[in-house]
Amino acid sequence: MGKKIEVFTAGCPLCKDALALVKQEVCSECEVIERRCSGNECCEPAKNYGIKAVPTVVVDGRITIVGKPTLEQAKKLSA
């Protein structure tokens, strides 16, 4: 069964790399959603989770990674 994986980004190169890595490494049944925050404005879901930095990865409603994930971390997201 796939997981819901939300990647909170700001559209910067680091965030783009993080999003690409997550998409590359998770299972095909997983749903990967990019949630973009821009400038001083942060999207409502980020506020609800209390996210203060991007990139941040949330799996099934729980903050799992803050910052750019390593390859090993990304591989474990759908485990």
Secondary structure, DSSP 8 states (H G I E B T S, - for coil): ---EEEEEE-SSHHHHHHHHHHHHHS-TT-EEEEEE-BTTB--HHHHHHT--SSSEEEETTEEEEESS--HHHHHHTT-
